[in-house]
Amino acid sequence: MKTNIRANRNYHEALALWAVMALFALSSCSSFLDVEPTDRYTEDNYWDTEERAAASLNGVYASLLHNGLYGGTSPLYFENLSPNTYRYQGDHNLVAQGLHDANTGLFNTVWQGAYQGIGRANDFLANIDRVEMGEDLKKRYIAEAKFLRAVFYFPLWHLYGGAPLILDAPDDATQAGLPRNSAEELYAQILRDLDEAAVDLPETYGASDKGRATAGAALAFKTRVLLYAGQWAAAAETAKRVIDAGTYGLFPDYRGLFFLENEGNQEVIFDVQFRFPEFTHGFDINLDQYNNIAPLPDLVDDYYDIQGKPISQSSIYDPARPYENRDPRLQATVIVKGSLFKGSVVTDDQYPRTGYGQKKYTVFKDDTPAATIPDGQSELNYILLRYADVLLMYAEAQNEANGPDASVYDAINEVRARAGMPPVDETLDQDGLREEIRHERRIELAGEGFYYYDVRRWGIAPDVLNGDIYNDKGERIDTRRFNPQRDGLWPVPAIAIQENQALAQNEGYGN
Amino acid sequence: MRRRRFSVPFIRGLSFFTGLSFFIVSAALTSVSAQETKPLVNSTLDGVVIDAVTKEPLAGATLQLEGVTHSTKTDRDGKFRFVTGQRFPYTIIVSYIGYKADTVVAQASPITIALEPDATGLDEVVVVGYGTQKKASLTGSVAVIDAESLANRPITNATQALQGAGGVYVNQPKGRPGAEGNTIRIRGVGTLNNNAPLVLVDGVEYPLADVNPNDIESISVLKDGASAAIYGNRAANGVVLVKTKTGQKGRFQADYNMYFGTQRATFTPDVVTDAVQYMEGKNRALAGEGKPPEYPADLIEEYRSGTDPFIYPNTNWFDVMYRDAPIQEHNLRLSGGGEQTTFSLSLGYLQQEGVLLATDAKKYTLNSNLQSDLTDWLRVGATIGGTYWNDRESAYSADEGNGEGGIMGLLYRGLPMQVPYAQDGSYADQWVRVPGHNFFRNPLALSYEGFRRNLRYRTLANLFAEVKLPFGLTYKITAAGNLLNAQEKYAYPQIALTNPKTGVVTPMGNIPARGVQQISRSAVSITNFHTLSYRKTWGSHALDGLAGFSIERFDNGNFDAYNQGYLGNELTELDAGSTAPEVGGTSSQSRLQSYFGRVNYNFGDRYLLEATVRYDGSSRFAKGNRWGVFPSFSAAWRLDQESFLDDALWLDNLKIRASWGRLGNQEIPLFSYVNAVNLGQDYSFNGQVVPGTAVTQITDASISWETTTMTNIGFDFLAFQGKLSLEADVFEKKTTEILRQVNIPAQVGNLTGPFRNIGAVSNKGVEVAASYQDKLGDFSYRIGGNVAYVRNKVLDVKGNVYYDGNTIIRAGDPIDAFFGLQSDGLFQNEAEVEAHAYQAASTQPGDIRYVDQNGDDVIDNDDRIVIGNSIPKYTYGFTLSGSFRGFDLDFFFQGVARVNTYTNGNLAFPYRNGAGVTKAWLTEAWTPENPQASLPRLTTSSGYPQNYLTSDYWIQDASYLRLKNVQLTYRIPAEWLGRIHVKSLRIFVNAQNYLTFTDFKLGDPERNLTRANLIEYPNYKTISAGVNLSF
């Protein structure tokens, strides 16, 4: 082979070039394609520390913020399904008008929210044993998850009347085709979870954990479930345990109960936690500016006068000044024309839907001017369980189970006294007291999203959810329809049936 | 010995390739230097090369001594001096792009050589995967767009350049400056996820939209499996290869192109702008739902008699917000080269005002290309280019994701009772309270106050070295980096609105608090590939081979921050705010590793064979599912070269092609195979945020790429000196193991469904392109057209049915077919309602009657059927051009046929959640007096959903034929220009999108066909004029 100097130089250049190429080739063995994610854990490497167990449990709580459950403005919109309030449009109004079907979005949103929470709770419960941590804390975490699972199963039981009962970690292969379980099976599971939770949950928490499920929350929620199921004696007994524990009491100021500065006060048993700017909702804009939860005269007229008499029987009620001398809870709950709100007098067309706005759950004070709070910037906690509710649940359950004994009067009168209302007429019989308790529930809890459940379980929905509704001038604003053959239960969402044909539809609804 | 050192540790064929290459490189370098040829005689040939027709000199023509590689090129005057070292006579081969190569026997010096222009284009060189090929010897199906066909058109986005290429469907749905969002589909929709083709600029993956159209020399679209298979697991949707311009040896040229134009929206909705009509119509719609009127009679009366145009306006918001917008573009390119080195330098500037108020984009591009023959065996080169975009629009961006909250969404909610300005020139509030529209988010104010600014700097550096080795081998290494750095800033303003009636000033409601969000994005992709190519001819045989190896790495990251607490709208830096700061950011990486090869065999230009293979590995899949083999085979037979057609002198080319290839598609989100526990599922306790995690998605670790197998049979026919050309292809594209994100029942933890390989889809189609060109005296003309027919069908989805909103995927139907109820006219009376299957308690005359498909006497989801198709069955285009004494006139039409779109939302449906209504609803809705109405009875669409269920009543025919482009050009005669040292000067006027034929009434038919709502930045039509100047 003939060489010269130039060729030698070329040879070395070529070697260098080749070395670069070989380097590329070397660096690219099969490991070149091994790329691990840096923004997420995997199910294999996650379940390790107590810290991560805590974070997983927090993720279950986060499902409470799902739009179908307690996120957005959802819990307050539930009031629009009841005779208390009205919105001129949206899914809740379609349901109120009886124009809904299985495609109506609301049914799917709630269904999805419930199963998201259930799936997360199940995943936590299935994996928590892989984590080595203190046994006490682990027990408490498990109890919190069970409490939450019960909360998530609640709408599936009560609104839909049964749904697939799933207690294992989400698994497409085994769970996607499951049919519905009966309402009774769900009910039993909810009670089981709440009973187990109540055992291991603490009465209270330190400041940094405030907002977590407590034993009282589990019992109070159990009371609600038993009450809704008509299990009067058990409901009364469970409510009494909450009352007797002495952990909770009524907050002295009914309106102040819903102020930001009083969040987590002694009356709050369990509230869904919000915080600006991360976890927010649209209560203020929907209540005040949009008038999307507009109290109906049917509710406003149901408030007694200050002496505890219905306005139809009142001696002090003046139709010309209809908001004077009324139960103080009226103006703590409803914004009325001519009153002071946000530092100015409410004008005639400020709340155009019905003439009224809902004050409860706005953060605005009557005497303080305030700027609009844009959608998604409100942060007031939503109270799922409060002590006044427990007292009224006790009263109702005890009255049904054992008749109007003194403890029933005590309970209802305690609630009325806090509002500044006189005690109930003590001569009422069981039926009379039942009416009084029901009225008290409507007034005390108005605007909180619970009355829809009450009218359904009391069997009065066909009466109070049918017919025209009116604004404060007596003009018809809409017509509502409730079909007792169909509307006692919600339809299984069409989209859920589409994805799983094994789901049977409720009577009266198409697929 | 050295070979062994390299061969041991390598696997998967790398060792062989590496060792072989090393051996070859070493061997070659020694032999190259040994091969220096000494001239026998010191003989020189002088001469000039001219155009046989015009007699003009040809600069840059190549002269090569037959049998030797020794060559030279002509200078700018067409002259050459060729030191041949041969005795006369000898044969030289003269070639020049666009001319027929000629073989000349040189008897003496000097010599004049006249080249005939080549009208047939058969010698044209086409860019193919990792190389080039003569068009005549292609065996696959490749569509080519050259610079000439792109010249002059005011193309703001290089994707528009593909319009008109056969089998390529380019949809330009909107004219949002800097973000036009054009989609390219090659041979239909083959997959259920990303259908965008792979775009490579000079061999490196790069977004087509960021290429300056003026820098494009040619674009090849690799349509069939055989052409594209060398790009393996990213090639299933076709491959678009862009070659940028380079300089030419021996001549210096300066080109300056510019145009000015004006743009206008192609479509404005026929919306009710008379406030009284609007209010009366709304009351009527509510009455249809049994609701009381919303607008009291006294208000309507007040409005009717009101005279102050600020208090009683009849505003057409589209008139307020749309405008005639100027556009201009300037491009300067300097190119040239010496004996060894060529260069091309270009600068571009585009300034486009949007047709929507206060939107604009500026684009600056630069591109440099340098190539040098350092020695006769080493060639190096680099292309380094950059694009800088600067877009501005409202902080309430017109981006799709913003929907109704975006500026277009607000515009589609504009009402006649709203007015942009109050009497004193301040931004106006509304005074008529509109339910569902409680706050007036004045679109004009939101356009002028605050902003979204998107700055993007993208640069591509692409370096190569090419080494000629003995035995006909060439080694090429390419290394490239593609870097994107983007900064997006949203400045959300606080705006005061004046009530024109009361004068009361209030802050605009329901908008995010005043604040600034800034997002930084970066994307870096590094590509490195090596190819070794081989060429050998003996007798009538020619063999080409290519082997290669490539690695690619893609890094993406973003960082964003947000702040509130600003003291005014003026300052828009993050530091100027003080409260509620938020921060976020993430990064990701993916990698590809590939080996590929190709063999071409050519026998006498008659029989052409090609085979390719690619072995691809991708980090997007789990170990064990990463690697795939993508082979292809193709063959062609040129009948015109056969002896039995020797007498057919009229025939230039007749070629039959057949190909088969297998391709892949891996376009799914990163880590789709990972069972992830996601972060960010946080909560708060007592006002303190606590971190939360959750499984939010089901995953399928077994997923792998989807496989597309494409079979293609076609022929090329060219006759009468290239006057008549015909090309036809029949293809079947079958995609199996399609990747799709599937929905799973919510009862499984309400999790997002997994990506799965779900099934198979077929696209069968035919493409035909034909053209004819001729001369009649001074008048020459060309007519050409192409049509593609594609039939899309889901073959098998493993027995499943996949639903997504109003579309369905199931065996036997086209992908994502529209799925809904079938309508059967309108109910005319109660008796008809009674007699029909139960629809709803509220059903009444004037409502849509739906067909009870399953006969169960109830209308529900079980009665749905396939009601339309979102993939055009036919796409076609045609061009007409004529030229006469320096004048050129060109028309380009594009159309689609047999396709549907489904529309809903504001202005498609009436009075939706407080939005407006089109005039048709007030005049053509059903009433007892108008039983033959085209629309059902008037209700609001949000308050009475029954008539607005997904049904064929609302399916629209989206076929159209559009004059995309018409252009008149005048070439200033050369004799006038010589004196001022100008080589050529052309002036032109151009109109785009000026004529459209369609039945679609609700928007521009060239839309995103699967988008239901109408809210989209408007498409535009342009009139422009400009010059092309060359020195």
HADDOCK unambig.tbl for C-alpha pairs under 7 A between the chains (distance, minus, plus):
assign (segid A and resid 2 and name CA) (segid B and resid 34 and name CA) 6.88 0.50 0.50
assign (segid A and resid 3 and name CA) (segid B and resid 30 and name CA) 6.89 0.50 0.50
assign (segid A and resid 7 and name CA) (segid B and resid 29 and name CA) 6.87 0.50 0.50
assign (segid A and resid 7 and name CA) (segid B and resid 30 and name CA) 5.85 0.50 0.50
assign (segid A and resid 7 and name CA) (segid B and resid 33 and name CA) 5.68 0.50 0.50
assign (segid A and resid 10 and name CA) (segid B and resid 29 and name CA) 6.43 0.50 0.50
assign (segid A and resid 11 and name CA) (segid B and resid 26 and name CA) 6.66 0.50 0.50
assign (segid A and resid 11 and name CA) (segid B and resid 29 and name CA) 6.09 0.50 0.50
assign (segid A and resid 11 and name CA) (segid B and resid 30 and name CA) 6.96 0.50 0.50
assign (segid A and resid 14 and name CA) (segid B and resid 25 and name CA) 6.98 0.50 0.50
assign (segid A and resid 18 and name CA) (segid B and resid 22 and name CA) 7.00 0.50 0.50
assign (segid A and resid 33 and name CA) (segid B and resid 591 and name CA) 5.88 0.50 0.50
assign (segid A and resid 33 and name CA) (segid B and resid 592 and name CA) 6.88 0.50 0.50
assign (segid A and resid 33 and name CA) (segid B and resid 618 and name CA) 6.46 0.50 0.50
assign (segid A and resid 33 and name CA) (segid B and resid 619 and name CA) 4.83 0.50 0.50
assign (segid A and resid 34 and name CA) (segid B and resid 619 and name CA) 6.33 0.50 0.50
assign (segid A and resid 35 and name CA) (segid B and resid 590 and name CA) 6.94 0.50 0.50
assign (segid A and resid 35 and name CA) (segid B and resid 619 and name CA) 6.44 0.50 0.50
assign (segid A and resid 37 and name CA) (segid B and resid 671 and name CA) 6.95 0.50 0.50
assign (segid A and resid 39 and name CA) (segid B and resid 586 and name CA) 6.94 0.50 0.50
assign (segid A and resid 40 and name CA) (segid B and resid 676 and name CA) 6.16 0.50 0.50
assign (segid A and resid 40 and name CA) (segid B and resid 677 and name CA) 6.00 0.50 0.50
assign (segid A and resid 40 and name CA) (segid B and resid 678 and name CA) 5.29 0.50 0.50
assign (segid A and resid 40 and name CA) (segid B and resid 679 and name CA) 6.27 0.50 0.50
assign (segid A and resid 41 and name CA) (segid B and resid 676 and name CA) 5.56 0.50 0.50
assign (segid A and resid 41 and name CA) (segid B and resid 677 and name CA) 4.97 0.50 0.50
assign (segid A and resid 41 and name CA) (segid B and resid 678 and name CA) 6.57 0.50 0.50
assign (segid A and resid 42 and name CA) (segid B and resid 674 and name CA) 6.58 0.50 0.50
assign (segid A and resid 42 and name CA) (segid B and resid 675 and name CA) 5.20 0.50 0.50
assign (segid A and resid 42 and name CA) (segid B and resid 676 and name CA) 4.22 0.50 0.50
assign (segid A and resid 42 and name CA) (segid B and resid 677 and name CA) 5.25 0.50 0.50
assign (segid A and resid 43 and name CA) (segid B and resid 675 and name CA) 5.66 0.50 0.50
assign (segid A and resid 43 and name CA) (segid B and resid 676 and name CA) 5.94 0.50 0.50
assign (segid A and resid 43 and name CA) (segid B and resid 677 and name CA) 5.94 0.50 0.50
assign (segid A and resid 55 and name CA) (segid B and resid 691 and name CA) 5.47 0.50 0.50
assign (segid A and resid 55 and name CA) (segid B and resid 692 and name CA) 4.23 0.50 0.50
assign (segid A and resid 55 and name CA) (segid B and resid 693 and name CA) 5.49 0.50 0.50
assign (segid A and resid 56 and name CA) (segid B and resid 692 and name CA) 5.66 0.50 0.50
assign (segid A and resid 56 and name CA) (segid B and resid 693 and name CA) 4.83 0.50 0.50
assign (segid A and resid 56 and name CA) (segid B and resid 694 and name CA) 5.98 0.50 0.50
assign (segid A and resid 58 and name CA) (segid B and resid 682 and name CA) 6.47 0.50 0.50
assign (segid A and resid 58 and name CA) (segid B and resid 683 and name CA) 6.04 0.50 0.50
assign (segid A and resid 58 and name CA) (segid B and resid 691 and name CA) 6.84 0.50 0.50
assign (segid A and resid 58 and name CA) (segid B and resid 692 and name CA) 4.74 0.50 0.50
assign (segid A and resid 59 and name CA) (segid B and resid 681 and name CA) 5.15 0.50 0.50
assign (segid A and resid 59 and name CA) (segid B and resid 682 and name CA) 6.07 0.50 0.50
assign (segid A and resid 59 and name CA) (segid B and resid 692 and name CA) 4.38 0.50 0.50
assign (segid A and resid 59 and name CA) (segid B and resid 693 and name CA) 4.92 0.50 0.50
assign (segid A and resid 59 and name CA) (segid B and resid 694 and name CA) 5.50 0.50 0.50
assign (segid A and resid 61 and name CA) (segid B and resid 683 and name CA) 6.66 0.50 0.50
assign (segid A and resid 62 and name CA) (segid B and resid 681 and name CA) 6.20 0.50 0.50
assign (segid A and resid 62 and name CA) (segid B and resid 682 and name CA) 6.04 0.50 0.50
assign (segid A and resid 62 and name CA) (segid B and resid 683 and name CA) 5.18 0.50 0.50
assign (segid A and resid 89 and name CA) (segid B and resid 943 and name CA) 6.27 0.50 0.50
assign (segid A and resid 112 and name CA) (segid B and resid 746 and name CA) 5.64 0.50 0.50
assign (segid A and resid 112 and name CA) (segid B and resid 750 and name CA) 5.61 0.50 0.50
assign (segid A and resid 115 and name CA) (segid B and resid 746 and name CA) 6.49 0.50 0.50
assign (segid A and resid 115 and name CA) (segid B and resid 747 and name CA) 5.44 0.50 0.50
assign (segid A and resid 115 and name CA) (segid B and resid 749 and name CA) 5.01 0.50 0.50
assign (segid A and resid 115 and name CA) (segid B and resid 750 and name CA) 5.59 0.50 0.50
assign (segid A and resid 116 and name CA) (segid B and resid 749 and name CA) 4.52 0.50 0.50
assign (segid A and resid 116 and name CA) (segid B and resid 750 and name CA) 4.64 0.50 0.50
assign (segid A and resid 118 and name CA) (segid B and resid 749 and name CA) 6.35 0.50 0.50
assign (segid A and resid 119 and name CA) (segid B and resid 748 and name CA) 6.63 0.50 0.50
assign (segid A and resid 119 and name CA) (segid B and resid 749 and name CA) 3.79 0.50 0.50
assign (segid A and resid 120 and name CA) (segid B and resid 694 and name CA) 6.55 0.50 0.50
assign (segid A and resid 120 and name CA) (segid B and resid 749 and name CA) 6.69 0.50 0.50
assign (segid A and resid 170 and name CA) (segid B and resid 748 and name CA) 5.22 0.50 0.50
assign (segid A and resid 170 and name CA) (segid B and resid 749 and name CA) 5.56 0.50 0.50
assign (segid A and resid 171 and name CA) (segid B and resid 748 and name CA) 6.41 0.50 0.50
assign (segid A and resid 172 and name CA) (segid B and resid 748 and name CA) 6.22 0.50 0.50
assign (segid A and resid 175 and name CA) (segid B and resid 748 and name CA) 6.08 0.50 0.50
assign (segid A and resid 176 and name CA) (segid B and resid 744 and name CA) 6.90 0.50 0.50
assign (segid A and resid 176 and name CA) (segid B and resid 745 and name CA) 5.76 0.50 0.50
assign (segid A and resid 176 and name CA) (segid B and resid 747 and name CA) 6.90 0.50 0.50
assign (segid A and resid 176 and name CA) (segid B and resid 748 and name CA) 6.12 0.50 0.50
assign (segid A and resid 207 and name CA) (segid B and resid 686 and name CA) 6.89 0.50 0.50
assign (segid A and resid 208 and name CA) (segid B and resid 685 and name CA) 6.50 0.50 0.50
assign (segid A and resid 208 and name CA) (segid B and resid 686 and name CA) 6.37 0.50 0.50
assign (segid A and resid 209 and name CA) (segid B and resid 685 and name CA) 5.76 0.50 0.50
assign (segid A and resid 209 and name CA) (segid B and resid 686 and name CA) 6.89 0.50 0.50
assign (segid A and resid 210 and name CA) (segid B and resid 685 and name CA) 5.77 0.50 0.50
assign (segid A and resid 210 and name CA) (segid B and resid 686 and name CA) 5.37 0.50 0.50
assign (segid A and resid 211 and name CA) (segid B and resid 685 and name CA) 5.34 0.50 0.50
assign (segid A and resid 211 and name CA) (segid B and resid 686 and name CA) 6.10 0.50 0.50
assign (segid A and resid 273 and name CA) (segid B and resid 684 and name CA) 6.12 0.50 0.50
assign (segid A and resid 273 and name CA) (segid B and resid 685 and name CA) 6.39 0.50 0.50
assign (segid A and resid 274 and name CA) (segid B and resid 684 and name CA) 6.79 0.50 0.50
assign (segid A and resid 275 and name CA) (segid B and resid 684 and name CA) 6.89 0.50 0.50
assign (segid A and resid 275 and name CA) (segid B and resid 687 and name CA) 5.84 0.50 0.50
assign (segid A and resid 277 and name CA) (segid B and resid 580 and name CA) 6.85 0.50 0.50
assign (segid A and resid 290 and name CA) (segid B and resid 438 and name CA) 6.07 0.50 0.50
assign (segid A and resid 372 and name CA) (segid B and resid 509 and name CA) 6.85 0.50 0.50
assign (segid A and resid 374 and name CA) (segid B and resid 509 and name CA) 6.69 0.50 0.50
assign (segid A and resid 374 and name CA) (segid B and resid 510 and name CA) 4.78 0.50 0.50
assign (segid A and resid 374 and name CA) (segid B and resid 511 and name CA) 6.22 0.50 0.50
assign (segid A and resid 374 and name CA) (segid B and resid 512 and name CA) 6.38 0.50 0.50
assign (segid A and resid 375 and name CA) (segid B and resid 510 and name CA) 5.93 0.50 0.50
assign (segid A and resid 476 and name CA) (segid B and resid 292 and name CA) 6.89 0.50 0.50
assign (segid A and resid 477 and name CA) (segid B and resid 291 and name CA) 6.35 0.50 0.50
assign (segid A and resid 477 and name CA) (segid B and resid 292 and name CA) 5.84 0.50 0.50
assign (segid A and resid 478 and name CA) (segid B and resid 291 and name CA) 5.48 0.50 0.50
assign (segid A and resid 496 and name CA) (segid B and resid 745 and name CA) 6.07 0.50 0.50
assign (segid A and resid 496 and name CA) (segid B and resid 746 and name CA) 6.70 0.50 0.50
assign (segid A and resid 499 and name CA) (segid B and resid 744 and name CA) 6.58 0.50 0.50
assign (segid A and resid 499 and name CA) (segid B and resid 745 and name CA) 5.21 0.50 0.50
assign (segid A and resid 500 and name CA) (segid B and resid 745 and name CA) 6.23 0.50 0.50
assign (segid A and resid 510 and name CA) (segid B and resid 858 and name CA) 6.97 0.50 0.50
assign (segid A and resid 510 and name CA) (segid B and resid 860 and name CA) 5.33 0.50 0.50
assign (segid A and resid 511 and name CA) (segid B and resid 860 and name CA) 5.70 0.50 0.50
assign (segid A and resid 511 and name CA) (segid B and resid 861 and name CA) 5.66 0.50 0.50
assign (segid A and resid 511 and name CA) (segid B and resid 862 and name CA) 6.50 0.50 0.50
